[in-house]
Amino acid sequence: MNLPIPEDLAYHPGADQDAEEAEEWYENRSERAADEFEVALREAECAILRDPYAYLSFTKDTRRYKVSRFPFWVIYAILPDVIFVLAVAHEKREGGYWLERLENEE
């Protein structure tokens, strides 16, 4: 069975803020680290767009992708027309803080 794969990826404003805060944190320590984080996040986006069903099934019909070389997960939902990023979550952060973002989209 071939599942439909959306061609677009969009960020919830909260997920966008998650990513910006993480990049700022790295930038305050090292411009190189911030650049590498940005590249790793773009690589995650490309991988998710290529095959969104390949990554770990998570909670509430979401999936998660581990950002390489950094302690972050991209948490996303596969909607009919778009892959919707709900969070760029640090692996040590209390889980589930982003669940209301999903509920607001349903």
C-alpha positions as CSV (number, residue, x, y, z in Angstrom):
1,M,0.0,0.0,0.0
2,N,1.4,3.3,-1.0
3,L,0.7,6.1,1.5
4,P,0.4,9.6,0.2
5,I,3.5,11.8,0.9
6,P,2.9,15.5,1.2
7,E,5.4,17.6,-0.7
8,D,5.5,20.5,1.7
9,L,6.7,21.0,5.2
10,A,5.5,23.7,7.6
11,Y,6.4,24.7,11.1
12,H,3.9,25.5,13.9
13,P,4.9,28.9,15.2
14,G,5.9,27.3,18.5
15,A,8.2,24.8,16.7
16,D,9.7,27.7,14.8
17,Q,10.4,29.4,18.1
18,D,11.9,26.1,19.5
19,A,14.4,26.0,16.5
20,E,15.2,29.7,16.8
21,E,15.9,29.4,20.6
22,A,18.1,26.4,20.0
23,E,20.1,28.2,17.3
24,E,20.5,31.3,19.5
25,W,21.8,29.1,22.3
26,Y,24.4,27.5,20.0
27,E,25.3,30.9,18.5
28,N,26.0,32.4,22.0
29,R,28.6,29.6,22.4
30,S,29.9,29.2,18.9
31,E,28.9,30.6,15.5
32,R,30.2,27.3,13.9
33,A,28.0,25.3,16.2
34,A,25.0,27.4,15.3
35,D,25.7,26.9,11.6
36,E,26.1,23.2,12.1
37,F,22.8,23.0,14.0
38,E,21.1,24.9,11.1
39,V,22.5,22.5,8.6
40,A,21.5,19.5,10.7
41,L,18.0,20.8,11.0
42,R,17.8,21.3,7.2
43,E,19.1,17.8,6.7
44,A,16.3,16.5,9.0
45,E,13.7,18.4,7.0
46,C,15.0,16.8,3.7
47,A,15.0,13.3,5.2
48,I,11.5,13.7,6.6
49,L,10.2,15.0,3.2
50,R,11.8,12.1,1.4
51,D,10.1,9.5,3.5
52,P,8.0,10.8,6.4
53,Y,6.7,7.3,7.3
54,A,10.2,5.9,7.9
55,Y,10.8,7.5,11.3
56,L,9.7,6.6,14.7
57,S,6.0,6.5,15.4
58,F,5.4,8.6,18.5
59,T,2.3,9.7,20.4
60,K,-1.0,11.0,19.1
61,D,-0.3,10.1,15.4
62,T,3.0,11.9,15.3
63,R,6.5,10.8,14.4
64,R,9.9,11.9,15.5
65,Y,13.2,12.3,13.8
66,K,16.5,12.6,15.7
67,V,18.6,15.6,14.5
68,S,22.1,14.2,13.8
69,R,24.9,15.4,16.1
70,F,22.5,17.4,18.3
71,P,20.3,16.4,21.3
72,F,17.1,17.4,19.5
73,W,14.1,15.6,18.0
74,V,11.9,17.0,15.2
75,I,8.3,16.0,16.1
76,Y,5.9,16.1,13.2
77,A,2.5,15.0,12.0
78,I,1.7,13.9,8.5
79,L,-1.4,15.8,7.4
80,P,-3.1,15.3,4.0
81,D,-1.4,18.3,2.3
82,V,1.6,19.0,4.5
83,I,4.1,17.6,7.0
84,F,3.5,19.7,10.0
85,V,6.4,20.2,12.5
86,L,5.1,20.5,16.0
87,A,8.3,20.9,17.9
88,V,12.1,20.9,17.7
89,A,12.4,19.4,21.1
90,H,15.6,19.1,23.2
91,E,15.8,15.5,24.4
92,K,16.2,16.6,28.0
93,R,13.1,18.9,27.9
94,E,10.0,17.7,29.6
95,G,8.0,15.7,27.1
96,G,4.6,16.5,25.8
97,Y,4.9,20.3,26.1
98,W,4.0,20.5,22.4
99,L,0.8,18.4,22.5
100,E,-1.5,21.4,22.7
101,R,0.0,22.5,19.4
102,L,-1.4,19.4,17.8
103,E,-4.7,19.8,19.4
104,N,-5.0,23.4,18.2
105,E,-4.5,22.1,14.6
106,E,-7.1,19.4,14.7
